[in-house]
Amino acid sequence: MASSKEYLEFILGQLSELEEITYRAMMGEYIIYYRGKIVGGIYDDRLLVKPIKSAISYMPTAQHESPYEGAKEMLLVDEVDNREFLTGLFNAMYAELPTPKPKKNK
């Protein structure tokens, strides 16, 4: 099941206090970027983030869920209605997220 544009717009609205939140559509789902780094994505109308140490300590009871069959598990963000929580989560995660590799020109 693909994610809805409405759910994407809701999540983007919840994150509107943060600068440089972008997304990329991919196979009916959405990859979420914060200041150029991949934080997670929207899969089947669920916000999932990378299971890095900062996210785990911010959400110690979060469930691990697979975004799609065969993928590594990610953390399910339950508190999508809480703007402060989401903003805090993304800020807590940012420093630990890997910097994207530069694209090679062919």
Buried (B, 14 or more C-beta within 10 A) or exposed (E): EEBEEEBBEBBBEBBEEBEEBEBEEEEEBBBBBBEEBBBBBBBBBBBBBBBBEBBBEBBEEBEEBEBEEEEEEBBBBBBBEEBEBBBEBBBBBBEEBEEEEEEEEE
